[in-house]
Amino acid sequence: MNIKEAKAQVIKAIKAYLTKDEYGNYRIPIEAQRPVFLMGPPGIGKTAIMKQTANELGIGFVSYSMTHHTRQSALGLPYIEHKHFGGVECAVSEYTMSEIIAAVYENMESTGNKEGILFLDEINCVSETLAPAMLLFLQYKEFGRHRVPDGWIVVTAGNPPEYNKSVREFDIVTWDRLKRIDVEPDYEAWKEYAYVRLTHPAIMSFIENNRSNFYRIESTVDGKVFVTARGWSDLSDMMRVCEDIKEPVDEQLIRQYLQNPKIAKEFAVYYDLFRKYRSDYQVDKILAGKEPPSIRERAKRAKFDERVALIGLLINAITPEMKDIVDTYSVLGELTRFLRGVKSRKTSQKGSLRSELLEAVDKKKRELKIARDSENLSLENQINLSRLIAILEEQAGLVLDIEDRKDAMAEVKADYNKRVEKLKADSSKTVERLNHVFAFIEKVFSDGQEMLIFVTELTINRYTAGFINRFGCEAYFRHNKSLLVYDRVSEITEELEKLDLDD
């Protein structure tokens, strides 16, 4: 199965394992909760989906790579304990708590999460001295004399032997105690993740034109050459930063991430061509509905791979502003709920509005710290929480010298209304820009394959689909009449209350 399907299976297992009966007992007893084992080639996103799963389920997350552990760090250090048996004092070997088990308890203490995921990567590549203890852990969830806390689900991952010389084969007894999920690289599943990461459009269109370049591991006379999903994602991050700081993206840089010389060279050539497309097509003018006829004529004459690149450029240009608007809507939704709560309290209540705002700031900062420490909130949500904190701090500053609570609330409401009006103006402008893109594609390609590609990419892109779901786009609905895929992603944006404090 692909990584998206594997994630769904992991979520199903965790939900089942955490389900309790009316007496508070786990429906599936702890000893029968098989550790999940994700078996798949390197760099396909096994670790990433585990973080996402913890975030989505709102539970704790602790991750370890077992290749970094010795027997002592996993089991704990031995020490001598003196005990009495039958009136005779004996020296008995004991062990300190495992570093791994201790990390789970530390997470519980710092975050308050009583349930979570203990993710152990590369468990079939442990050292020879640790291997027996690892097999025992998989069967009984214990390191030394210390057990994984109830409510913490063990999920593991490893690579097949053909990808790693250090792999140790498990026997049938061990496999029979694991919940094994085999994962294969899949471009379509990765593409959804790639859009969330705002992966560079040159990468997206390059792979779209030749999907065999997405994931490849080959043996040559010079050794292994490979390209993985992780390599493309990391290269994308580097490319965007290099472009921002005016540093060249050349073949030497690309080969550091794509360790297949042939594919690295092909992409380097394509990237230079892509930069030329970006300059020649004047995407900003297309978004403004002011592209010259020469641009339309060039697009009509272009080969298919150039047309795919153009579609990628257009989506890349519109996605960031759509993401920002959807994120702003989400932040204002949180602000709406908070301010409604403040407004509903009696105006005679003691304490200034400023103190309430600052108290909310402190509370949100604590939430943000806990989220960062526990890794159970996505980076995107962390950024949105930081934006909410910044707004509350700004509003606290607005009412610094206003003692009357009613006057202070009026000042905060005026600031809030300005933010809502700006959001409405920005969203209307973005809808107009999206309609201009549709108009351009209609004029140049009519209802050809290019329109189908554009609508499909808008649909699977979480940010563009979320924007359209919230703010609409007549041209999108017209070209996607069945709305089958659109309906499937309609849950992307949370249904928030209307942004009006008077409701």
N, C-alpha and C positions, 0 to 999 in steps of 0.2 A: 504494500500500500504506500501512498505518498505521505509526506510529512503532515499534511493537513488532516488526512484520515487518521493517522497515528495519534495526532493530538486529540481528536474526538474520542478515540478509544481510551486514551489515558484519562481524560476528563470523566468518561463513563465509569472507569474503574475506581477513581478517587471518590466520586459521588457515592458509589455503591459501598465502598469500604467505610465511608464516614456516616452512613445511614444507621440510625439507632432505633431500637424498639421502644415501646411505651415505658419500659423500665430503665432506659438509658444505656442498655447494652448494645454493642455493635451487632447489627444483623449478621454480618459475616465476622466470626470470631477473629481476634488478632492473629492467632496462630494459623488461620486459614487464609489470611490476606497475603496472597502471593506477591512478592516484589515484581513490579513491572520491569521488563527488560526490553529496551529499544535496540534492536540489532540493525545496523546500517552503516554504509560507507561514511568516511569522514566528510565534514563540511557541508552537511545537508540541513542543519538546523535543529539537531536533537536537543541541544542545551537551550536554544532560543525558545522552542515551544514549551519547555518546562517552566521557564520564567513567565511566559505568557499565561500558561495554565494557572499558576499560583496567583498572578495578578487578577485574572478573571474570576477565580473562585474566592478571592479575598482571604487566602490562607498564607501561612509562612513558607519561606523557601530558604533552604541551605544547600549549597552545592560544593562538591569536592571532586577533584580528579584523582583517582586512585593510583595513578602512576607516580604521583608525587609523595606517596606515603610509604613509610617503612612499617615493619611489624610493630615497632614500639609506638609510633605516632597514632596508628590505627587502634591498637589494643590498649595502650596506656603503658606506663613504666612499672616494672615490678618493684615491690618493696616487701619487707618482712613484717608480718603481723604476729604477735604472740597471743595464742588462744589456749584455753584450758579444755581438755577432753578427758572425762573420767578422773578429774583431779590432777591430771598431768599437764604441765605447760608445754606447748608445742610451738615451734617456729613455722609459720605457714606463709607461703607465697601469695601475695595479693597484687592487684594491679590498680594504678590510678585510673581515673575515668578516661576513656578514649577521647582524643581530641575531637573526633567527629561527633560523638554523642554529646560531648560538652558544648559544641557549637550549636546543637539543636536546643539545648536548655538555655543557652545564652540568648538565642533568638526569641525563645518564649518569654524570657525575663524582660528583654528590651522592648518587645513589640506587643506583648500580651496575647500573641497567637498561640492557642492551645492545640491547633491542628495545622498541619503543613506538609510539605514535600521535602524529603531528604533525597537529593539527587546525587548519585555516585556515577561519575563518568569513567569510561575505560576500565570497567571492573574485570574484564577478561584479559587485562594486560598487567596485572599486579606482579610484584616481585615473587620469587620462589618462596621466600620466607613468609610472605604474607598470604600466599594462596590458600593454605588450609584454613586460616582464620576467615578469609573472605568467603569461602564456601560455607563455613559454619554460620556466618552472618546471614547469607542469603536464605539459609534454612530456618534460622531461629531469630534473626534480627538482633543479634547480640554481638558486641565486641568485648572480649574478656568477660567480665561479670556484669556488664552494663548493657541494658536493653534500650532500643529506640522507644521513646515515650509513646504511649497510646495516643492515637489520633494523628501521628506522623506517618505518612505513607512513603514507603521506600520505592523509588523509581531509579533504575539503573540504565546504563547505555554501554555499548561496546561496538567494535568494528569486526567485520568478518575477517578470517585469517588471511585472505588474499590481499588485504589492505595494510596489515600490520604484522611484522615478524614476531612481535612479543606476545601475540594472542595465545592464550591457553584454552584448550578445548575443555568444556564442561562435560562431566559424565551424565548419564541418563538420570541418576538420582537427583542431581542438581537441577537439570532442566525441568524435571517433573515438579519442582517446587517454585518455578518461575512462571510469570505470565508474559510470554514472549510475543513481541510485535516486530515483524520484519518491515523495514522502511527502505524505500528505493527513491533515488532522485527523480523529481518530476517538475518540469518547467512551469506548467500551469499553476501548480500549488505554490511554487516559489514566487511566481509573478505577483500574486496577491500580496505576499510579504514584501516584495521589492517595492511595490507602490507605497506601502505604509512607510518604508524607509526613505522614500523619495529617491530611489535609485537613479543614477545618472541616465538620461534618455539615450545617450549614445550606446550604453550597455544594453538597454532594453531593446532598442531597434536592431542592434547587431545580432543579439541572440534570436530575436524574432525572425530575422532573415535566414538564420542557420541554427536551428535548435540543437543540433548535435554538438555545438560548441558550449552548451550550457554546463554540462558535467561530463568530464572524460578523464579516465585514468588508464594509461597505457604503459606497457613494458617495452623498453627499447634497449639497444646495445649499450646505451649510456646510462641505463637505469630507468626509474619511473619518471614519467612526465604526466602532469595532471592539471586539470582545471576543475575547481569545485564551486558550489554555490557560495560558500564562505569567501572564497577568493574574489568573486565578482562583487559581493557586498562590500568587502573591505576596500577593494579598488575604487568603487564608487565614492566612498567617503573621502578617500585621498584625492580623487580627481576634483571633487567639488571644492575642497579646501585649496588645492593648487590653483584652480581657476580664480578663486577669490583673491589669493595673494600674488597672482600674476606669475606663478611658477609654471614651467612647461610640463605638460603631460606627454612624455615620450616613451619610446619602446623600452628603454632601460627601466623606467619606473613601472611600466605595465608588466614586465617580466618578473618583477618582484612579487607579483600577486598571481599572475597566470603562468604557472610553471610548466607550460607547454610552449616551446619556442615558436612553433608554427602558428598556433592560435594567437599568441601574444603579438606576433608580427602582423597577422591579419587584422587584429583589432586596432593596432597602432595606425595602420594605413586607413582603416575605416574611420577612426577618430579624427584624423586630419580632414577627411572628406566631410565628416559630420560638422566640424567647425565651419567649413566652407558653406554648407547648407544653412547653418544658423545665421551666418552673415548675409548670404545671398537672398534668403527668403523674407527677411524683414518681418519677423513674426509679430513684433509689436504693432506694425501697421495692419496686419491681418486681424489681430484682436480688436483694433480700433475701427475696423470696417473700412480702412482707407488704403488697402493694398493697391498698387498700380496694376494696370492690365498686364504688364510684362511679367509680373509674378504669377498671375493666373495662367498665362501662356506657358511659362516654364514648367509649372506643375503639370499641365496637361501633357507636355512632351516627355516628362520624366519617366525613367524606368521604375519598375515596381519597388525595388529596394530603396530608391530615393523617395518615393511617395511614402513608404513606411517610416522612413526617417523624418519626413515632414510631419506626419501624424504624431510621432513621438515628440517633436519639438513643440507642437501646439499644445499637447497634453501637459508637457513639462512646464510650459509657460503659464498655464491656467491653474494647475494644481496647487501651488503654494498659496495663492491668494484665496482659493476655495478652502484650503485647510485652515488658514488663519481666521476666516469668517466663521467656519464651523466651530473652531476652538473658542473664539470670542463669544459665540452664542452659548456655548456650554458654560463658560465662565460667568457670563451675565445671568444665566439661569441659576447658578449657585448663589450669586449675589442677590438675585430676586428673592429667593427663599429666605436668606438671612435678613434682608431689610424688611420683608413682610413680618417676620417674627419680631423685629425691633419695633415696627410701627404698631403692631397689635397690642403692645404693652401700654399700660396707662401712662399718659403724659406726665402724671404727677409722680411717677416712679422716681425714687432717689437715684442719684448718680447721673453723670452727664452722658450724652450720646457718644462723645469722644472716648470715654472710658470703656463703653461697650464695644466700640470699634477696635480699640487697642487690645481688649480682652480677646476678641475674635482673632486678631492678628497673632497673638501669642498661641492661641489654641491651634490655628492652622499651621504655624511654624513647627509646633510639636508634632502634628500629624505628618508634616513633610519630612521631618527628621526620622521619625519612626519608619516611614515608607522607604526612605533611602537606606536606612540601616538594615531593614528586613528584605529589601528588594521585591516587595510585593505590590509596587505601584509602577506602572510603565513610565518611561521617561517623558512621554507625551503628557500623561496625567500629572506628573511632577511639575512640568512646565506650566500647565494650566493652573495648578494649585499655587505656584509662585506668582502667576499673574493676578490671581484673586487676592493674594496677600498684598501685592503692590497697590491694587485698587483700594483696599480697605485702609492701607496706610495713607494713601493720598486723601481719602475722604476724612480720615481722622485729622489730617492737617488742615483741611478746609474749615473745620469747626473748632479750631484751636481756641479762638477768642470769643466763641458764641456760648454764652451761659444758658440761655433759654433753650430747653430741649426741643420745643416746637419749631423755633427758628432754625436750630441746628438740623432738624430733620428735613426742613424745607430746602436747606442748602444741599444736603446729601441727595435729596430727590432730584434737584435740578441737575446735579452732576450725573446722576444715574440716567436721567432722560436724555442728556447730551450723548451719552455713550450708546444708548439704544438707537437714537436717531442716526448716529454715525454708522452703526451696524446696518441699519436699513438702507442707508445710502450706498454703503460699500457693497452690500449684497445685490442691490439693483444694478449697480455698475458692472459687477461681475457677471450677472445673468446676461446683460447686454453684450459683454465681450464674448461670452460663450455662444450667443446667438450669431454674432459676427463670424465666428469660426464655422458654425454650421452653414451659414450662408456661403462662405468661401468654398467649402467642400461641395455643397450643392451645385455651385456655379461651375466648378472645375471637374468634379468627378460624378456629378448627379447622384444616383442611388447605387453606385458601383461598390466594389469590394472595399474601397477606401472608407466609405461611409460606414459600412458594417464594422470595420476594424475600429474606427473612432468611437462608435456607440458602444461596442463591446468593451473597449478599454475604459471608457467612462464608467461603465457598469461595475467592472471588477476592481476599479481603483476606489479604495475606501473613502478617500477624501472627496473625490468628485461625486461619487454616488451619494455620500452623506450630504453634500451641498445641495444637489438636485432634489434629494428627498425632502430637505427642509425648505428650500426656496423656489424649487420648480424650474422648469425650462421647457417651454412649449415645443421647441424644435426637437429636443431630446425625446419627448413623449411621442411626437409625430413619427420619428424614425425608429422608435422602439415600441411599436404598437402592442405587441403581446405582453410586454412588461414582465415576462416570466422571471428573468434574471433580476430585474429591478425589484420585484417583490421579495426576492430572496435576500436582498441586502437592505431592505427597508428598516431593519433593526439597528443599522449602523449608528444612527444618531438617536440619542435618548429623547423621548417625548417630554419636553419641558413645559412648564406652565407658561402662559402668555407673558411676555416681558412687559408687564404693566403693574406697578405697585398698587394701583387703585382697585385691581380686581379682588 
